[in-house]
């Protein structure tokens, strides 16, 4: 679990083990909202974080902070819709579209995604997810297989 050192729920919480957070149910769709940077103290360790919204995964514009940067180290899953930056209530990027977002993990959605208003987007895959996954994080299926492949030359009729 995590430890909130100063009692305010800020970015001082330390995740000691893997954790998945699920919002809602299939009958009562709910969103996951990211309100601050989500970083690993030891990015080479075995702790993983999964955020699963039964509807959407939403980034709070205030999470970009005064420096305009947001770092999310997690597996994000929006089961019914998309992932996006919230824009309602007049919230927008400080100083125009100068936000920088770095996501190190994975993103899976039903409806695609948009990081509207984010000037620079860095999508990185956490290589540890090849052999680790957050607890109870849904698998895509058990029909995946790895095959050897090779490129074959184009047939004569397809060449110009």
ChimeraX attribute file (.defattr): number of C-alpha atoms within 10 A of each C-alpha:
attribute: neighborCount
match mode: 1-to-1
recipient: residues
	/A:1	9
	/A:2	12
	/A:3	12
	/A:4	13
	/A:5	12
	/A:6	10
	/A:7	9
	/A:8	9
	/A:9	11
	/A:10	12
	/A:11	14
	/A:12	14
	/A:13	17
	/A:14	15
	/A:15	19
	/A:16	16
	/A:17	14
	/A:18	16
	/A:19	20
	/A:20	17
	/A:21	14
	/A:22	17
	/A:23	19
	/A:24	14
	/A:25	12
	/A:26	11
	/A:27	7
	/A:28	9
	/A:29	15
	/A:30	20
	/A:31	22
	/A:32	22
	/A:33	19
	/A:34	18
	/A:35	17
	/A:36	20
	/A:37	19
	/A:38	20
	/A:39	19
	/A:40	17
	/A:41	11
	/A:42	10
	/A:43	13
	/A:44	10
	/A:45	11
	/A:46	15
	/A:47	19
	/A:48	24
	/A:49	24
	/A:50	23
	/A:51	23
	/A:52	25
	/A:53	27
	/A:54	22
	/A:55	24
	/A:56	26
	/A:57	30
	/A:58	22
	/A:59	21
	/A:60	19
	/A:61	23
	/A:62	17
	/A:63	17
	/A:64	21
	/A:65	16
	/A:66	11
	/A:67	10
	/A:68	19
	/A:69	17
	/A:70	24
	/A:71	17
	/A:72	21
	/A:73	21
	/A:74	25
	/A:75	23
	/A:76	25
	/A:77	26
	/A:78	27
	/A:79	22
	/A:80	18
	/A:81	19
	/A:82	21
	/A:83	28
	/A:84	18
	/A:85	21
	/A:86	19
	/A:87	15
	/A:88	8
	/A:89	6
	/A:90	7
	/A:91	12
	/A:92	19
	/A:93	20
	/A:94	16
	/A:95	9
	/A:96	10
	/A:97	14
	/A:98	15
	/A:99	23
	/A:100	17
	/A:101	20
	/A:102	16
	/A:103	22
	/A:104	20
	/A:105	20
	/A:106	18
	/A:107	20
	/A:108	17
	/A:109	19
	/A:110	14
	/A:111	13
	/A:112	12
	/A:113	18
	/A:114	11
	/A:115	16
	/A:116	13
	/A:117	18
	/A:118	20
	/A:119	14
	/A:120	14
	/A:121	13
	/A:122	11
	/A:123	14
	/A:124	13
	/A:125	16
	/A:126	18
	/A:127	12
	/A:128	15
	/A:129	15
	/A:130	8
	/A:131	7
	/A:132	13
	/A:133	21
	/A:134	20
	/A:135	15
	/A:136	11
	/A:137	18
	/A:138	11
	/A:139	7
	/A:140	8
	/A:141	6
	/A:142	6
	/A:143	5
	/A:144	7
	/A:145	5
	/A:146	5
	/A:147	6
	/A:148	4
	/A:149	6
	/A:150	6
	/A:151	5
	/A:152	6
	/A:153	8
	/A:154	8
	/A:155	7
	/A:156	7
	/A:157	6
	/A:158	7
	/A:159	7
	/A:160	4
